[in-house]
Amino acid sequence: MIKPQKCFYSIEDILSSSLLSHTEIEVDLMEQFIGDEGVKQLSQILDKCINLSTLILALRENEISNEGISSLCCALGNLTNILVLRIDLMNNQINCNGVSQLGLALQKCHQLQDLTLYFRWNHIGDLGASNLVQSLAKCVNLQAFTLDLIENQISGNCMSQIGSVIASFLNLKNLTFFFRYNTIAAQGAINLGSALINCINLKTLRLDFRQTEIGDSGASGLFNALANCINLRNLTLDLMENSITCVGAQAIGSHLKKFNNLENLDLWLNSNKIRSNGALYLCSALQNCNNLKILQLFLSINQIELNSNNQLKSKLTKIKRLIIKSFIL
């Protein structure tokens, strides 16, 4: 993470600073319960920081509603020089209307290259997620994008729309989505993966689908699609608690063989139903990932027999070129 030149921990601190001189700042107001009125004060200050290129706002747990977001949008829309923007709005009271307003403000930040948005534990829903991402389509210079929508009443219905917009970011190299504890289901995961095929410059991808009901077919379809991301080097996938069985594990293994350029794989399959046969097939398939250098594989709580552990470890240690290994079986 980029470390800004200056960090402020209260509205009073930033207010007493030289606003016009700021180019890179972090404002950390987490858990201060500033509410909508506090966000309004902060927004009025940010409106005067016209030379900002990097802004990190930590506003987690502050009882902020759509009203506060509306104030923040007025300031963000004027940050025409912003290149790096990270906003943490976890655990507030924001719904579809608030996040849609934010999207409309961010589309004015034409130079934006690195965007991170944390909306975990709000009330965004499918419409809010779709509206936000569709507005971002005008941020054509994005190279890195992180969106956290954990536990936000998101279903698979909006995955195609989100994916199609993401695919339009021709310069995108680094993408992270957190969809944990939503009802994405199999088709939603497949639709997103299929859209990501068009991200031709994507090198680093992190997807959190923990407990999203994707099952065997969703896991298989997702890996099948991602195998076509030919420039992908780094892949992190959290598929914990998704009722994936031996069938799904074998499908994942079959598709992993096609990841010819993958160098770094972080795969979380804990708390599924893979069993020994599924785990053995998966580990055998990983031996065909010839360029793999870093592997972290998590298979605990999968009904794997104890006498299979040595076989699994033996297969994994035979992976050529592997220099860092972390296995939890």
N, C-alpha and C positions, 0 to 999 in steps of 0.2 A: 504493500500500500504506500502511496505517495504521502510523505509527511510534510504538511504545509509549513510555511515559514513561521506562522503565528497561530497560537491556539488560545481561545477565550472560553471561560467557564461561567460567565454570567453576562447578562445583557448590559449591565453597568460597565463591565470591563471593555467591551467592544465599543460602547458609546463614547467612552473617554479616550479612545484611540484615534489615530489619524486615518480617517476613513478613506480618503483619496489615495493614500499610499499603499493600501493593501492590494496584493496580487494573488497571494495564496494564503487562505485562512481556514481554520477549523473552529466551529462553534459547538461546544459540547454542553448541552443543557439537558442531558438525560435525567429522567426521573425528578425533575424540579417542579413539575405540575404548573407550568407557566400558563397553560390554557390558551384559549383563542386570543385573549388580550395580550399575553406575552408574545405570541407569534406576530401579532400586529405590530408591536413595538420593534421586534427583531426585523420585520420586513421593511419598516421605515428606515432602519439603519442600513440594511443591505442595499436599499435603493440608492444610497449615496456611495456605495463601493463600486464605482463604475469601471474600475480597472481590474476586476477580479478575473483570473484565469483558472484558479482552482478554489473550489468551495466544498467543504465537508460540513454538513449539518447533522448533528446528533440530537434528535428530538424525541427519542423513545420515551414512552410512558409519560405523557404530558397533558392528557385530557384534551387533546386537540380534535376539533370537529371540522366539518366542511367549511365553517365560517373562518377558522384559522387558516385553512388551506387556501381559501380565496385571497386572503391578505398576502400569503406567501407567494402566490402566483403573480401578483402585481410586481413584486420585486424580481422574481426569477425571469420574467419575460423581458426585463431590461438588461439582463446580463449578456450583452451581445458578444463579449470577448471570452466567455467561459469555455474552457476546454475540458476540464475535469469537474464533475459534479457528483457528489454522493450525499444522499438524504436518507436518514434513518427515522422512519415514522412508525416503528413497531408499536403495537399495543396502544393505539389511540382510538378515536371514534370516527374513522373516515369510511365513507361508503362510496358507491358508484359515482355520485355527483362530484365529490371531492377529488377523486383520482382522475376523473374526466377533465376537470378544470386544470389540474396539474399538467396533464398531457398537452392541453392547448397552450399552456404557458411555455412548456419545454420545446415545443416545435419552433419557437422563435429563436432558440439558441442554435443557430445554424452551424456554428463552428465546433459544437460539442463532439469530443472524441471518446470520452470515457464517462459512462453514466452508470450509477449504482442506485437502485431504489429498493428500500426495505419497507414492505407494507405488512409484514407478518402480524397476524392476530388483529385484523381490522374486519371490515365488512364489504369487500370490494365486489365480489361476484363476477359472473361471466361478462356482463355488459361493461362493468368498470374496467376489467382487464383488457377487453377488446378495444374499448375507446382509448385507453392509455396508449397501448402499443400502436394503434392506427395513427394516432397523433404524432408519434415518434418517427413515423415514416419520412418526415421532412428533415430529420437529423441525418443527412446522407453521409456525414463524415465519421459516424460512429465506428470505432475500432474495438471497443470493449463495452459490454453491456451485462449488467447483473440485475435480475428482478426477483425479489423475494415475495411470494404470495402464499406462504405457508398458512394453512387454516383460514381460508378466505371465501369459502363457499364457491370454489371454482370447479367446474365440471369439464368433461372432454369436449363440450360443444364449442368452446372458443379456441381450441388448440389449432385448428386450421387457419383461423384468422391471424392468430399470433404468429404462427409459423410463416405465413405468406409475407407478413411485414418484415420479419427478421431476415427472410431470404433476400429482401430488397437492399439490405445493407451490404453493399459490395465490398466494403473495406473491413468488414467485421472479422476479427481474428480471435477474439476471446469472448465466450458466451457462457453465462451461468443462469440457470433457472432453479428456483426452489418452489416445488409444488406440493410438498409434503402435507399429508392430512387433508387432502381434497379428494373429490371423486372423479379423477381423470378417466379411469377405466381404460380398457385395451385400445379401443379405437382412437381415443384422445392421444395416447402415447404414440401410436402409429402415425397419426396425422402430423404431429409435431416433428417426429423423426423424418418423415417423408419430405417435409418442407425444408428441413435443414440441409438436405442434399444440395440445395442450390446455393448454400453459403460456401462458395468455392475457395475462399481464403481462410476458412475457419481452421485454427490450429489447436485451440484449447476449448474443451467443452465440459461443463459440469451440469449434470441434471439430477435433481433430488426428487424422486418419485416415491419416496417411502410412504407406505400405507395409502396407496392411491387406487387400489383395486384393478391393477393392470393385468395380473395373472400371467399364465403361460403365453397366450397369444399376443398380449401387449409387449411382453419382454422380447419375444421372438421377432415381432414386427419392428420394434424399435431398433434392435441390433441389426436387423436386415437392412433397414434404411440407413443407419449410421455407417455401415460398411462402405457406403458409396461416397462418404465425405473423404475424398482421396488425400487431402492435405492434413487430416487430423493427426496430431502428434500426442496430445495429452487428453485423456478421457477419464472423468470421474462420474460414476453412476451409483446412486443409492437406490436400490430396489428392495430394501428390507420390508418385511411384513406385507407381501403381495401375493401370497398363496401360490408361489412359483414351485412347481414340482420337478421331478426328474425330467419330464418332457421339455419343460421350459429351459432347464439347465443345459440339456443336450442341444437345443436350438441355439441358445446363446453361444455355446462352444462352436457349433458349426459356422455361425456368422463371424465369430472372432477370428477365424482362420483367414478371413478376407481383409482384415485390417492390416494391410501390408506396411504402412508407414508408422503405425502406432509405437510410441517409445515409452509412454508412461500410462499405466492403467491402474485405477483405484476403483475396485468393484466391491460393493457392499450387498451381500445376499443373505445376511443374517435373518433368522426367524422366518424361514420359508419351509418348504417340504421337499427339498432337493434329494435327500437320501444319499446313500453311498454311491449308487450307480451314476446318478446325475453329477455328483461332485467329481468322480473319477473321469467321466467323459469330459467335463469342463477343463480339468487340469491337463488332460491329454491334449485337448485342442489348443491350449495355451502354448504348448511346445512348438506349435507352428507359427507363432508370432515372432518371426526371426529378428525383428528390429527392437523388440521389447527390452528396455533397459531397467525400468523401475516398475515393480508390481506390488500392489497391496491388495490382498484378497481376503475377504471376511465371509466365512461360511458357518459360523457357530449357530447353534439351535436349529439344525436342519435334519434331525433324525439320522445323522451319519454315525455308523457303527465305529466303535473305538478301534477295532482291528483294521479299519481302512485308513486311519490317519497316517501311518507310515508310508502306505502306497501313495497317498496324495502328496505328501512332502517329497517323496522320491521323484515323482513326475515333475513337480515344480522346480526342483533343484537342477533338473536337466535342461532348463530353458537356456538357450545360448545367449550370451552377451548380457545376461541379467546381472546387474551390479548392486542393486538394493532390493531386498526381499522383506516383506512383512506378511506373514500368514497367520490368520486366526481361524482355526478349523474346529 
